[in-house]
Amino acid sequence: MKDKVEVILRNLFPSSVIDSNFSRINCDDWDSINHLNLMFELESAFEINIEPEKMMKISDVKSVLDMLENKLNK
C-alpha cells in the first residue's frame, strides 16, 4: 500500500521529494486542484470512495496511509 501511494505522489508531484515528511506544508504544488487529483487517484487505485470530510483531513503521507488503512480494513 505504501509503495502504491508513493508512486501516486511521485506522479502528481514530480519535482518534490516524497518521503515520510511530505505534506501540504512543505510542497508548494499541493494546492486545492492537486489535492482533488490526489483524492481521485487514491480512489481509483484502491477502488474506494473517500468522503468529503475525510478528504479535508488529508494533509500528509501519514494521513493518507491512515485513511487507507481504515478504509481497506473494514
PEWO-V424919 format. One record per residue. N is the residue number from 1. RES is the residue in three letters. PSI is psi in whole degrees, -180 to 180 (NA if undefined). OMEGA is omega in radians with two decimals (NA if undefined). NEAR is the number of other ideal C-beta (glycine too) atoms within 10 Angstrom. Layout:
BEGIN
N:RES:PSI:OMEGA:NEAR ; N:RES:PSI:OMEGA:NEAR
END
This chain:
BEGIN
1:MET:-47:-3.11:12 ; 2:LYS:-41:3.14:11 ; 3:ASP:-41:3.14:7 ; 4:LYS:-42:3.10:13 ; 5:VAL:-42:3.13:19 ; 6:GLU:-41:3.11:15 ; 7:VAL:-45:3.12:13 ; 8:ILE:-47:-3.14:20 ; 9:LEU:-40:3.12:21 ; 10:ARG:-37:3.11:13 ; 11:ASN:-39:-3.12:11 ; 12:LEU:-31:-3.07:18 ; 13:PHE:66:-3.02:18 ; 14:PRO:-24:-3.12:9 ; 15:SER:4:-3.10:7 ; 16:SER:154:3.01:15 ; 17:VAL:119:-3.13:10 ; 18:ILE:110:3.08:17 ; 19:ASP:-171:-3.08:10 ; 20:SER:-15:3.13:10 ; 21:ASN:0:-3.10:11 ; 22:PHE:131:-3.12:20 ; 23:SER:174:3.08:15 ; 24:ARG:-31:-3.09:17 ; 25:ILE:-40:-3.06:10 ; 26:ASN:12:3.11:12 ; 27:CYS:108:-3.14:18 ; 28:ASP:-26:-3.11:10 ; 29:ASP:-12:-3.11:12 ; 30:TRP:78:3.11:21 ; 31:ASP:-172:-3.08:11 ; 32:SER:-37:3.13:8 ; 33:ILE:-46:3.12:9 ; 34:ASN:-26:3.04:15 ; 35:HIS:-45:3.10:16 ; 36:LEU:-39:3.08:11 ; 37:ASN:-41:3.10:16 ; 38:LEU:-45:3.14:22 ; 39:MET:-44:3.12:18 ; 40:PHE:-46:-3.13:13 ; 41:GLU:-40:3.11:18 ; 42:LEU:-44:3.12:21 ; 43:GLU:-43:-3.13:14 ; 44:SER:-47:-3.06:10 ; 45:ALA:-36:-3.07:14 ; 46:PHE:3:3.12:17 ; 47:GLU:55:3.14:8 ; 48:ILE:169:2.97:13 ; 49:ASN:130:3.13:9 ; 50:ILE:121:3.14:18 ; 51:GLU:147:-3.13:10 ; 52:PRO:-37:3.14:7 ; 53:GLU:-39:3.14:7 ; 54:LYS:-35:3.10:15 ; 55:MET:-41:-3.09:15 ; 56:MET:-23:-3.11:9 ; 57:LYS:-12:-3.11:11 ; 58:ILE:121:-3.09:21 ; 59:SER:-3:-3.13:13 ; 60:ASP:178:-3.10:17 ; 61:VAL:-43:-3.12:18 ; 62:LYS:-44:-3.12:13 ; 63:SER:-33:3.05:14 ; 64:VAL:-50:-3.10:22 ; 65:LEU:-40:3.10:15 ; 66:ASP:-45:-3.14:14 ; 67:MET:-45:-3.13:20 ; 68:LEU:-41:3.12:20 ; 69:GLU:-44:3.11:11 ; 70:ASN:-42:-3.12:10 ; 71:LYS:-44:-3.01:17 ; 72:LEU:-18:-3.12:11 ; 73:ASN:13:3.11:6 ; 74:LYS:NA:NA:6
END
